[in-house]
Amino acid sequence: MYIVAIAWMYVALMMAVAEATNSNGTVLGAIVTFILYGLIPISLVVYLMRSPGRKRAIKEKEALEAELLQPNSPQPNSLQPNTPSHPAAATELDSIAPVREKS
């Protein structure tokens, strides 16, 4: 995407240089050429090409905000606040059978 923009800016720059170095050209004409043929069209094209990404980022942000505003909604694979992810140590020790040495 950006390679086309870079190439077009190079072409516009070379047009401006040709305008400035021409015997009938002026530096003001070169600046106007660079702005009208380079900066304005490329900024418009890049803005339009990035619009799907901006829309996607806005939707993701809105979905995240909506998820954060609904605290009681069930979420898969998530723990409720203040609940441990493993059983307490006392319950583990109670389930182990005692082993005695044979004499």
FENURCOR-V436664 format. One record per run of one state. SS is the DSSP state (a for helix, b for strand, c for the rest). FROM is the first residue (numbers start at 1). TO is the last residue. If there is no record, write none. Layout:
# FENURCOR-V436664
<<SS,FROM,TO> <SS,FROM,TO>>
This chain:
# FENURCOR-V436664
<<c,1,1> <a,2,21> <c,22,26> <a,27,49> <c,50,50> <a,51,69> <c,70,88> <a,89,94> <c,95,103>>
